[in-house]
């Protein structure tokens, strides 16, 4: 077992055993580590992908803290982080350039 995975599992086990909540936060930088993930994907597939690609520990922790109902499949990062910026969020007009 890798050190990263062992650390994540320890933190989750500790939080569950001692009634600590694990808060999830996303930044554009953290979410970018999932931009090339194999969508659609389950929570476990995304965790495995983030560990294999060397994403920061915060990405793995965020994915671990997500509540999941029976192997839910996520189609894109927007389903995990609804505020993820899309092309519609940018104000420039590509036709002008």
Chimera marker file (.cmm) of the C-alpha trace (Angstrom):
<marker_set name="trace">
<marker id="1" x="0.000" y="0.000" z="0.000" r="1" g="1" b="0" radius="0.5"/>
<marker id="2" x="1.379" y="3.393" z="-0.920" r="1" g="1" b="0" radius="0.5"/>
<marker id="3" x="2.128" y="5.928" z="1.782" r="1" g="1" b="0" radius="0.5"/>
<marker id="4" x="-0.368" y="8.380" z="0.252" r="1" g="1" b="0" radius="0.5"/>
<marker id="5" x="-3.195" y="5.857" z="0.290" r="1" g="1" b="0" radius="0.5"/>
<marker id="6" x="-2.347" y="4.760" z="3.837" r="1" g="1" b="0" radius="0.5"/>
<marker id="7" x="-2.377" y="8.399" z="4.987" r="1" g="1" b="0" radius="0.5"/>
<marker id="8" x="-5.766" y="9.060" z="3.371" r="1" g="1" b="0" radius="0.5"/>
<marker id="9" x="-7.287" y="5.918" z="4.854" r="1" g="1" b="0" radius="0.5"/>
<marker id="10" x="-5.910" y="6.831" z="8.298" r="1" g="1" b="0" radius="0.5"/>
<marker id="11" x="-7.403" y="10.334" z="8.164" r="1" g="1" b="0" radius="0.5"/>
<marker id="12" x="-10.809" y="9.030" z="7.081" r="1" g="1" b="0" radius="0.5"/>
<marker id="13" x="-10.811" y="6.299" z="9.736" r="1" g="1" b="0" radius="0.5"/>
<marker id="14" x="-9.754" y="8.792" z="12.410" r="1" g="1" b="0" radius="0.5"/>
<marker id="15" x="-12.456" y="11.251" z="11.378" r="1" g="1" b="0" radius="0.5"/>
<marker id="16" x="-15.164" y="8.579" z="11.409" r="1" g="1" b="0" radius="0.5"/>
<marker id="17" x="-14.091" y="7.079" z="14.742" r="1" g="1" b="0" radius="0.5"/>
<marker id="18" x="-13.885" y="10.402" z="16.538" r="1" g="1" b="0" radius="0.5"/>
<marker id="19" x="-16.916" y="12.064" z="14.908" r="1" g="1" b="0" radius="0.5"/>
<marker id="20" x="-14.861" y="14.649" z="13.081" r="1" g="1" b="0" radius="0.5"/>
<marker id="21" x="-16.258" y="16.006" z="9.882" r="1" g="1" b="0" radius="0.5"/>
<marker id="22" x="-14.098" y="16.187" z="6.816" r="1" g="1" b="0" radius="0.5"/>
<marker id="23" x="-14.871" y="19.333" z="4.892" r="1" g="1" b="0" radius="0.5"/>
<marker id="24" x="-14.542" y="19.311" z="1.146" r="1" g="1" b="0" radius="0.5"/>
<marker id="25" x="-13.133" y="22.316" z="-0.660" r="1" g="1" b="0" radius="0.5"/>
<marker id="26" x="-12.190" y="22.724" z="-4.289" r="1" g="1" b="0" radius="0.5"/>
<marker id="27" x="-10.042" y="25.247" z="-6.057" r="1" g="1" b="0" radius="0.5"/>
<marker id="28" x="-9.504" y="25.549" z="-9.778" r="1" g="1" b="0" radius="0.5"/>
<marker id="29" x="-6.023" y="24.112" z="-9.324" r="1" g="1" b="0" radius="0.5"/>
<marker id="30" x="-7.274" y="21.065" z="-7.400" r="1" g="1" b="0" radius="0.5"/>
<marker id="31" x="-10.117" y="20.427" z="-9.838" r="1" g="1" b="0" radius="0.5"/>
<marker id="32" x="-7.716" y="20.643" z="-12.780" r="1" g="1" b="0" radius="0.5"/>
<marker id="33" x="-6.138" y="17.365" z="-11.635" r="1" g="1" b="0" radius="0.5"/>
<marker id="34" x="-9.395" y="15.654" z="-12.596" r="1" g="1" b="0" radius="0.5"/>
<marker id="35" x="-9.781" y="17.339" z="-15.984" r="1" g="1" b="0" radius="0.5"/>
<marker id="36" x="-8.330" y="14.339" z="-17.832" r="1" g="1" b="0" radius="0.5"/>
<marker id="37" x="-10.059" y="11.738" z="-15.653" r="1" g="1" b="0" radius="0.5"/>
<marker id="38" x="-11.822" y="8.894" z="-17.461" r="1" g="1" b="0" radius="0.5"/>
<marker id="39" x="-15.341" y="10.358" z="-17.383" r="1" g="1" b="0" radius="0.5"/>
<marker id="40" x="-17.897" y="8.971" z="-16.685" r="1" g="1" b="0" radius="0.5"/>
<marker id="41" x="-16.481" y="7.484" z="-13.507" r="1" g="1" b="0" radius="0.5"/>
<marker id="42" x="-17.461" y="6.299" z="-10.058" r="1" g="1" b="0" radius="0.5"/>
<marker id="43" x="-16.080" y="7.794" z="-6.867" r="1" g="1" b="0" radius="0.5"/>
<marker id="44" x="-13.676" y="4.858" z="-6.430" r="1" g="1" b="0" radius="0.5"/>
<marker id="45" x="-12.426" y="5.191" z="-10.015" r="1" g="1" b="0" radius="0.5"/>
<marker id="46" x="-11.754" y="8.903" z="-9.500" r="1" g="1" b="0" radius="0.5"/>
<marker id="47" x="-9.877" y="8.209" z="-6.257" r="1" g="1" b="0" radius="0.5"/>
<marker id="48" x="-7.785" y="5.559" z="-7.984" r="1" g="1" b="0" radius="0.5"/>
<marker id="49" x="-7.100" y="7.911" z="-10.915" r="1" g="1" b="0" radius="0.5"/>
<marker id="50" x="-6.046" y="10.778" z="-8.643" r="1" g="1" b="0" radius="0.5"/>
<marker id="51" x="-3.666" y="8.546" z="-6.676" r="1" g="1" b="0" radius="0.5"/>
<marker id="52" x="-2.127" y="7.037" z="-9.837" r="1" g="1" b="0" radius="0.5"/>
<marker id="53" x="-1.579" y="10.451" z="-11.439" r="1" g="1" b="0" radius="0.5"/>
<marker id="54" x="0.007" y="11.989" z="-8.353" r="1" g="1" b="0" radius="0.5"/>
<marker id="55" x="-2.714" y="14.511" z="-7.551" r="1" g="1" b="0" radius="0.5"/>
<marker id="56" x="-2.291" y="16.408" z="-4.278" r="1" g="1" b="0" radius="0.5"/>
<marker id="57" x="-3.600" y="14.784" z="-1.120" r="1" g="1" b="0" radius="0.5"/>
<marker id="58" x="-6.396" y="17.370" z="-0.955" r="1" g="1" b="0" radius="0.5"/>
<marker id="59" x="-7.914" y="15.994" z="-4.182" r="1" g="1" b="0" radius="0.5"/>
<marker id="60" x="-8.008" y="12.459" z="-2.785" r="1" g="1" b="0" radius="0.5"/>
<marker id="61" x="-9.419" y="13.693" z="0.530" r="1" g="1" b="0" radius="0.5"/>
<marker id="62" x="-12.131" y="15.684" z="-1.248" r="1" g="1" b="0" radius="0.5"/>
<marker id="63" x="-13.151" y="12.649" z="-3.257" r="1" g="1" b="0" radius="0.5"/>
<marker id="64" x="-13.118" y="10.444" z="-0.150" r="1" g="1" b="0" radius="0.5"/>
<marker id="65" x="-15.397" y="12.850" z="1.722" r="1" g="1" b="0" radius="0.5"/>
<marker id="66" x="-18.081" y="12.853" z="-0.983" r="1" g="1" b="0" radius="0.5"/>
<marker id="67" x="-21.297" y="11.126" z="-0.031" r="1" g="1" b="0" radius="0.5"/>
<marker id="68" x="-22.177" y="8.469" z="-2.541" r="1" g="1" b="0" radius="0.5"/>
<marker id="69" x="-25.345" y="6.521" z="-3.080" r="1" g="1" b="0" radius="0.5"/>
<marker id="70" x="-24.733" y="3.010" z="-4.391" r="1" g="1" b="0" radius="0.5"/>
<marker id="71" x="-21.956" y="3.366" z="-6.948" r="1" g="1" b="0" radius="0.5"/>
<marker id="72" x="-23.153" y="6.641" z="-8.431" r="1" g="1" b="0" radius="0.5"/>
<marker id="73" x="-21.520" y="7.495" z="-11.760" r="1" g="1" b="0" radius="0.5"/>
<marker id="74" x="-20.310" y="11.043" z="-12.301" r="1" g="1" b="0" radius="0.5"/>
<marker id="75" x="-20.378" y="12.363" z="-15.854" r="1" g="1" b="0" radius="0.5"/>
<marker id="76" x="-18.077" y="15.360" z="-15.322" r="1" g="1" b="0" radius="0.5"/>
<marker id="77" x="-16.316" y="17.531" z="-12.765" r="1" g="1" b="0" radius="0.5"/>
<marker id="78" x="-19.391" y="19.794" z="-12.681" r="1" g="1" b="0" radius="0.5"/>
<marker id="79" x="-21.308" y="17.031" z="-10.874" r="1" g="1" b="0" radius="0.5"/>
<marker id="80" x="-18.650" y="16.988" z="-8.157" r="1" g="1" b="0" radius="0.5"/>
<marker id="81" x="-18.018" y="20.727" z="-7.991" r="1" g="1" b="0" radius="0.5"/>
<marker id="82" x="-21.023" y="22.631" z="-9.402" r="1" g="1" b="0" radius="0.5"/>
<marker id="83" x="-19.091" y="25.933" z="-9.387" r="1" g="1" b="0" radius="0.5"/>
<marker id="84" x="-16.408" y="24.603" z="-11.758" r="1" g="1" b="0" radius="0.5"/>
<marker id="85" x="-15.927" y="27.324" z="-14.392" r="1" g="1" b="0" radius="0.5"/>
<marker id="86" x="-17.072" y="26.464" z="-17.898" r="1" g="1" b="0" radius="0.5"/>
<marker id="87" x="-16.431" y="28.221" z="-21.192" r="1" g="1" b="0" radius="0.5"/>
<marker id="88" x="-19.696" y="30.108" z="-20.683" r="1" g="1" b="0" radius="0.5"/>
<marker id="89" x="-18.221" y="31.766" z="-17.590" r="1" g="1" b="0" radius="0.5"/>
<marker id="90" x="-15.619" y="33.670" z="-19.583" r="1" g="1" b="0" radius="0.5"/>
<marker id="91" x="-16.635" y="37.024" z="-20.964" r="1" g="1" b="0" radius="0.5"/>
<marker id="92" x="-14.614" y="37.322" z="-24.145" r="1" g="1" b="0" radius="0.5"/>
<marker id="93" x="-15.940" y="36.710" z="-27.616" r="1" g="1" b="0" radius="0.5"/>
<marker id="94" x="-13.763" y="34.279" z="-29.563" r="1" g="1" b="0" radius="0.5"/>
<marker id="95" x="-15.098" y="35.608" z="-32.897" r="1" g="1" b="0" radius="0.5"/>
<marker id="96" x="-13.388" y="38.950" z="-32.241" r="1" g="1" b="0" radius="0.5"/>
<marker id="97" x="-9.918" y="37.403" z="-32.154" r="1" g="1" b="0" radius="0.5"/>
<link id1="1" id2="2" r="1" g="1" b="0" radius="0.2"/>
<link id1="2" id2="3" r="1" g="1" b="0" radius="0.2"/>
<link id1="3" id2="4" r="1" g="1" b="0" radius="0.2"/>
<link id1="4" id2="5" r="1" g="1" b="0" radius="0.2"/>
<link id1="5" id2="6" r="1" g="1" b="0" radius="0.2"/>
<link id1="6" id2="7" r="1" g="1" b="0" radius="0.2"/>
<link id1="7" id2="8" r="1" g="1" b="0" radius="0.2"/>
<link id1="8" id2="9" r="1" g="1" b="0" radius="0.2"/>
<link id1="9" id2="10" r="1" g="1" b="0" radius="0.2"/>
<link id1="10" id2="11" r="1" g="1" b="0" radius="0.2"/>
<link id1="11" id2="12" r="1" g="1" b="0" radius="0.2"/>
<link id1="12" id2="13" r="1" g="1" b="0" radius="0.2"/>
<link id1="13" id2="14" r="1" g="1" b="0" radius="0.2"/>
<link id1="14" id2="15" r="1" g="1" b="0" radius="0.2"/>
<link id1="15" id2="16" r="1" g="1" b="0" radius="0.2"/>
<link id1="16" id2="17" r="1" g="1" b="0" radius="0.2"/>
<link id1="17" id2="18" r="1" g="1" b="0" radius="0.2"/>
<link id1="18" id2="19" r="1" g="1" b="0" radius="0.2"/>
<link id1="19" id2="20" r="1" g="1" b="0" radius="0.2"/>
<link id1="20" id2="21" r="1" g="1" b="0" radius="0.2"/>
<link id1="21" id2="22" r="1" g="1" b="0" radius="0.2"/>
<link id1="22" id2="23" r="1" g="1" b="0" radius="0.2"/>
<link id1="23" id2="24" r="1" g="1" b="0" radius="0.2"/>
<link id1="24" id2="25" r="1" g="1" b="0" radius="0.2"/>
<link id1="25" id2="26" r="1" g="1" b="0" radius="0.2"/>
<link id1="26" id2="27" r="1" g="1" b="0" radius="0.2"/>
<link id1="27" id2="28" r="1" g="1" b="0" radius="0.2"/>
<link id1="28" id2="29" r="1" g="1" b="0" radius="0.2"/>
<link id1="29" id2="30" r="1" g="1" b="0" radius="0.2"/>
<link id1="30" id2="31" r="1" g="1" b="0" radius="0.2"/>
<link id1="31" id2="32" r="1" g="1" b="0" radius="0.2"/>
<link id1="32" id2="33" r="1" g="1" b="0" radius="0.2"/>
<link id1="33" id2="34" r="1" g="1" b="0" radius="0.2"/>
<link id1="34" id2="35" r="1" g="1" b="0" radius="0.2"/>
<link id1="35" id2="36" r="1" g="1" b="0" radius="0.2"/>
<link id1="36" id2="37" r="1" g="1" b="0" radius="0.2"/>
<link id1="37" id2="38" r="1" g="1" b="0" radius="0.2"/>
<link id1="38" id2="39" r="1" g="1" b="0" radius="0.2"/>
<link id1="39" id2="40" r="1" g="1" b="0" radius="0.2"/>
<link id1="40" id2="41" r="1" g="1" b="0" radius="0.2"/>
<link id1="41" id2="42" r="1" g="1" b="0" radius="0.2"/>
<link id1="42" id2="43" r="1" g="1" b="0" radius="0.2"/>
<link id1="43" id2="44" r="1" g="1" b="0" radius="0.2"/>
<link id1="44" id2="45" r="1" g="1" b="0" radius="0.2"/>
<link id1="45" id2="46" r="1" g="1" b="0" radius="0.2"/>
<link id1="46" id2="47" r="1" g="1" b="0" radius="0.2"/>
<link id1="47" id2="48" r="1" g="1" b="0" radius="0.2"/>
<link id1="48" id2="49" r="1" g="1" b="0" radius="0.2"/>
<link id1="49" id2="50" r="1" g="1" b="0" radius="0.2"/>
<link id1="50" id2="51" r="1" g="1" b="0" radius="0.2"/>
<link id1="51" id2="52" r="1" g="1" b="0" radius="0.2"/>
<link id1="52" id2="53" r="1" g="1" b="0" radius="0.2"/>
<link id1="53" id2="54" r="1" g="1" b="0" radius="0.2"/>
<link id1="54" id2="55" r="1" g="1" b="0" radius="0.2"/>
<link id1="55" id2="56" r="1" g="1" b="0" radius="0.2"/>
<link id1="56" id2="57" r="1" g="1" b="0" radius="0.2"/>
<link id1="57" id2="58" r="1" g="1" b="0" radius="0.2"/>
<link id1="58" id2="59" r="1" g="1" b="0" radius="0.2"/>
<link id1="59" id2="60" r="1" g="1" b="0" radius="0.2"/>
<link id1="60" id2="61" r="1" g="1" b="0" radius="0.2"/>
<link id1="61" id2="62" r="1" g="1" b="0" radius="0.2"/>
<link id1="62" id2="63" r="1" g="1" b="0" radius="0.2"/>
<link id1="63" id2="64" r="1" g="1" b="0" radius="0.2"/>
<link id1="64" id2="65" r="1" g="1" b="0" radius="0.2"/>
<link id1="65" id2="66" r="1" g="1" b="0" radius="0.2"/>
<link id1="66" id2="67" r="1" g="1" b="0" radius="0.2"/>
<link id1="67" id2="68" r="1" g="1" b="0" radius="0.2"/>
<link id1="68" id2="69" r="1" g="1" b="0" radius="0.2"/>
<link id1="69" id2="70" r="1" g="1" b="0" radius="0.2"/>
<link id1="70" id2="71" r="1" g="1" b="0" radius="0.2"/>
<link id1="71" id2="72" r="1" g="1" b="0" radius="0.2"/>
<link id1="72" id2="73" r="1" g="1" b="0" radius="0.2"/>
<link id1="73" id2="74" r="1" g="1" b="0" radius="0.2"/>
<link id1="74" id2="75" r="1" g="1" b="0" radius="0.2"/>
<link id1="75" id2="76" r="1" g="1" b="0" radius="0.2"/>
<link id1="76" id2="77" r="1" g="1" b="0" radius="0.2"/>
<link id1="77" id2="78" r="1" g="1" b="0" radius="0.2"/>
<link id1="78" id2="79" r="1" g="1" b="0" radius="0.2"/>
<link id1="79" id2="80" r="1" g="1" b="0" radius="0.2"/>
<link id1="80" id2="81" r="1" g="1" b="0" radius="0.2"/>
<link id1="81" id2="82" r="1" g="1" b="0" radius="0.2"/>
<link id1="82" id2="83" r="1" g="1" b="0" radius="0.2"/>
<link id1="83" id2="84" r="1" g="1" b="0" radius="0.2"/>
<link id1="84" id2="85" r="1" g="1" b="0" radius="0.2"/>
<link id1="85" id2="86" r="1" g="1" b="0" radius="0.2"/>
<link id1="86" id2="87" r="1" g="1" b="0" radius="0.2"/>
<link id1="87" id2="88" r="1" g="1" b="0" radius="0.2"/>
<link id1="88" id2="89" r="1" g="1" b="0" radius="0.2"/>
<link id1="89" id2="90" r="1" g="1" b="0" radius="0.2"/>
<link id1="90" id2="91" r="1" g="1" b="0" radius="0.2"/>
<link id1="91" id2="92" r="1" g="1" b="0" radius="0.2"/>
<link id1="92" id2="93" r="1" g="1" b="0" radius="0.2"/>
<link id1="93" id2="94" r="1" g="1" b="0" radius="0.2"/>
<link id1="94" id2="95" r="1" g="1" b="0" radius="0.2"/>
<link id1="95" id2="96" r="1" g="1" b="0" radius="0.2"/>
<link id1="96" id2="97" r="1" g="1" b="0" radius="0.2"/>
</marker_set>
